[in-house]
Amino acid sequence: MSAPRARVGRALALGLLHGPAELLPISSSGHTELVPWLLGWDGVSADPEVRKAFEVALHAGTAAALLVMLRGEVAEAVRDLTVDSAAVVGLSLLPPVIVGFALERPIERHLGGPATVAVGLIGGALALAWADREPQERTFDQARPRDGLWLGIAQACALFPGVSRNGATLTAARARRFARVDAERLSRHVALPVIGGATALKSLRLWQRGLPPGSGPALAVGVVASFASTLGATPLLELVERDRSLLPFAAYRIGLGSAALRRLRRARATRDGDV
């Protein structure tokens, strides 16, 4: 297979994976990084600029699909807006915006490899499992500004690769004793502004820099695939929205992160043996 066709094929596979991984608390960006590495791919390209552009494309497709999926919830939230609900969303934006502007470039330069993603997956999974032991005492309508701030801190923590924005906000909401269904709804409501804003900002930067040469077909396929896979994965929301333990998601994340760490250890042992 030629290099361009291989890039498009990998873009399709990763786009189809991105939607389900975004809707579940398992880290879509972590999967986009780890799955190609575990399979021995270089993703859609070895060029870091192409890979960065492709990540923007995947999030653009997912954000558009989320707007379609949640248009009813968004309309209802706007119609029933109160001072408290506006404060919850507003305060949930502050920490990720502040931390993102301050640390986005250092995070991109120094984090994001398999080791840090694996640590983020495992650490986030342990926090999620711990928080899900809390009683289910509060409902969505009982969210207050302080809850929004905690959700915002969780979204800021999700800038660390592998932590998962959905997983972090679910962790925060369950730690605040929201019922699982209501925790998932809160997670969705605070997600759209962050995902949409970050995608718009990164898309603007990409447009200003220009697309990396030859990346157009892979980026287009990635956008379409992530959009379609997000819409197609809507039934997966029932796995979280039902009153069921979040432990299976935590266990899956620990398994994936552990597999990556084992491979890193084997690779290190092989290098040491060759010295």
C-alpha positions in Angstrom: 0.0 0.0 0.0 1.3 3.5 -0.9 2.1 6.0 1.8 -0.9 8.3 1.0 -3.3 5.4 1.0 -1.9 4.1 4.3 -2.3 7.5 5.8 -6.0 7.7 4.7 -6.6 4.1 5.9 -5.2 4.9 9.3 -7.1 8.2 9.5 -10.3 6.3 8.9 -9.5 3.7 11.6 -8.6 6.4 14.2 -11.6 8.5 13.2 -13.9 5.6 13.8 -12.2 5.0 17.2 -12.4 8.6 18.3 -16.2 8.9 18.6 -16.8 6.0 21.0 -13.7 6.9 23.0 -14.9 10.5 23.4 -18.3 9.5 24.6 -17.0 7.1 27.2 -14.6 8.0 30.1 -11.6 6.3 28.5 -9.7 9.2 26.9 -10.1 9.7 23.1 -6.7 11.4 22.8 -5.1 8.6 24.8 -6.4 6.1 22.4 -5.4 8.1 19.4 -1.8 8.1 20.8 -1.6 4.6 22.2 -3.4 2.4 19.7 -1.2 3.3 16.7 1.9 2.9 18.9 0.8 -0.5 20.2 0.0 -1.7 16.6 3.4 -0.5 15.4 2.0 2.4 13.3 3.3 5.9 13.1 -0.3 7.1 13.1 -1.3 9.1 10.0 2.3 10.4 9.7 5.6 10.6 11.5 5.5 14.4 11.0 4.4 16.1 14.3 2.7 18.9 12.4 0.5 16.5 10.5 -0.3 14.6 13.7 -1.3 17.8 15.4 -3.5 18.8 12.5 -5.1 15.4 12.5 -5.9 15.7 16.2 -7.7 19.0 15.5 -9.6 17.3 12.7 -10.8 14.5 14.9 -12.0 16.9 17.6 -13.7 19.0 15.0 -15.7 16.1 13.7 -16.6 15.0 17.2 -17.6 18.5 18.3 -19.9 18.9 15.3 -21.5 15.5 16.1 -22.0 16.4 19.7 -23.8 19.6 18.8 -26.2 17.5 16.6 -26.7 14.8 19.3 -27.2 17.2 22.1 -29.1 20.0 20.3 -32.2 19.2 22.4 -30.3 19.4 25.7 -28.6 22.5 24.6 -31.9 24.2 23.7 -33.4 23.2 27.0 -30.4 24.4 28.9 -30.6 27.8 27.2 -34.3 28.0 27.7 -34.1 27.1 31.4 -31.0 29.2 32.1 -30.7 30.4 35.7 -28.0 32.4 37.5 -26.7 29.2 39.1 -26.7 27.1 35.9 -24.9 29.9 34.1 -22.4 30.1 36.9 -21.8 26.4 36.8 -20.9 26.4 33.1 -18.9 29.7 33.4 -16.8 28.5 36.3 -16.3 25.1 34.6 -14.6 27.0 31.8 -12.2 29.2 33.8 -9.6 26.6 35.0 -9.1 24.8 31.6 -8.9 28.2 29.8 -6.3 29.6 32.2 -4.2 26.4 32.4 -4.6 25.8 28.7 -3.3 29.2 27.7 -0.4 29.0 30.3 0.7 25.4 29.7 -0.6 24.2 26.4 2.7 24.5 24.6 4.8 22.9 27.4 2.3 20.1 27.6 2.5 19.5 23.8 6.4 19.6 23.9 7.0 17.5 27.0 4.0 15.2 27.4 1.9 13.0 25.2 4.2 10.0 24.7 3.1 6.5 25.5 4.5 6.6 29.1 2.7 9.8 30.1 -0.5 8.7 28.4 -0.4 5.3 30.3 0.2 7.1 33.6 -2.8 9.4 32.9 -5.0 6.5 32.0 -4.1 4.6 35.2 -4.2 7.6 37.5 -7.5 8.8 36.1 -9.0 5.3 36.4 -8.0 5.0 40.1 -9.6 8.4 40.8 -12.8 7.4 38.9 -13.1 4.2 40.8 -12.5 6.0 44.1 -15.1 8.7 43.4 -17.8 6.2 42.2 -18.0 4.8 45.8 -19.7 8.0 46.9 -23.5 7.8 47.5 -25.8 9.1 44.8 -27.5 11.9 46.7 -27.7 14.9 44.3 -29.5 15.6 41.1 -28.5 17.8 38.0 -30.8 20.6 39.2 -28.9 20.8 42.5 -25.6 21.8 40.8 -24.2 25.1 42.3 -21.3 27.4 41.3 -18.9 25.6 43.6 -19.7 22.4 41.7 -18.9 24.2 38.4 -15.5 25.2 39.8 -14.7 21.6 40.7 -15.8 20.5 37.2 -13.5 23.1 35.8 -10.6 21.9 37.8 -11.3 18.4 36.6 -11.2 19.7 33.0 -7.9 21.4 33.6 -6.5 18.2 34.9 -7.7 16.5 31.7 -5.1 18.5 29.8 -2.6 15.9 31.0 -2.6 13.2 28.3 -4.6 10.1 29.1 -6.6 11.6 32.0 -9.8 12.0 29.9 -12.0 15.0 30.0 -15.2 12.9 30.4 -13.5 10.7 33.0 -12.3 13.7 35.0 -15.6 15.5 35.1 -17.4 12.3 36.0 -14.9 11.8 38.8 -15.5 15.3 40.1 -19.3 15.0 39.8 -19.4 11.6 41.6 -17.0 12.9 44.3 -19.6 15.7 44.8 -22.2 13.0 45.3 -24.2 13.5 42.1 -26.1 10.4 40.9 -24.4 8.7 38.0 -27.0 9.8 35.4 -26.8 13.4 36.6 -23.0 13.3 36.7 -23.0 12.2 33.1 -25.4 15.0 32.2 -23.2 17.6 34.0 -20.2 16.2 32.2 -21.9 16.7 28.8 -23.1 20.2 29.6 -19.6 21.5 30.6 -17.9 19.6 27.8 -19.4 21.3 24.8 -18.0 24.8 25.5 -14.5 23.4 26.2 -14.4 21.1 23.2 -15.9 23.6 20.9 -13.7 26.5 22.1 -10.5 24.5 22.0 -11.3 23.1 18.6 -12.1 26.5 17.2 -8.9 28.0 18.6 -6.7 25.2 17.3 -8.5 25.2 13.9 -7.8 29.0 13.6 -4.1 28.4 14.4 -4.0 25.6 11.8 -5.6 27.8 9.2 -3.1 30.6 9.9 -0.2 28.2 9.5 -1.7 26.4 6.6 -2.2 22.6 6.2 0.9 20.5 6.0 1.6 19.4 2.4 -0.3 16.2 1.4 -2.3 16.0 4.6 -5.6 17.1 3.1 -7.1 13.7 2.3 -6.3 12.2 5.7 -7.6 15.2 7.6 -10.9 15.1 5.6 -11.3 11.4 6.2 -10.6 11.9 9.9 -13.3 14.6 10.2 -15.9 12.6 8.5 -15.1 9.4 10.3 -15.0 11.0 13.8 -18.3 12.7 13.0 -20.0 9.5 11.9 -18.5 7.4 14.7 -19.7 9.9 17.3 -23.2 9.9 16.0 -23.1 6.1 15.6 -21.9 5.6 19.1 -24.9 7.4 20.7 -26.2 4.1 22.2 -23.0 3.8 24.2 -24.2 6.7 26.4 -26.6 4.3 27.9 -23.7 2.4 29.4 -22.8 5.5 31.5 -26.3 6.9 32.0 -27.7 3.8 33.5 -27.2 3.4 37.3 -24.2 1.1 36.9 -20.8 1.1 38.4 -18.1 2.9 36.6 -15.5 0.3 37.6 -15.5 -1.5 34.2 -14.3 1.7 32.5 -11.7 2.1 35.2 -10.6 -1.5 34.8 -10.3 -1.2 31.0 -8.2 2.0 31.4 -5.9 0.3 33.9 -5.5 -2.7 31.5 -4.6 -0.5 28.5 -2.2 1.7 30.5 -0.6 -1.4 32.0 -0.1 -3.0 28.5 1.6 0.2 27.4 3.9 0.2 30.4 4.8 -3.4 30.0 5.7 -2.8 26.4 7.9 0.1 27.4 9.7 -2.0 30.0 10.3 -4.8 27.4 11.6 -2.3 24.9 13.9 -0.8 27.6 15.2 -4.2 28.6 15.9 -5.1 25.0 17.9 -1.9 24.5 19.8 -2.5 27.7 20.6 -6.0 26.6 21.9 -4.8 23.2 24.3 -2.3 24.9 
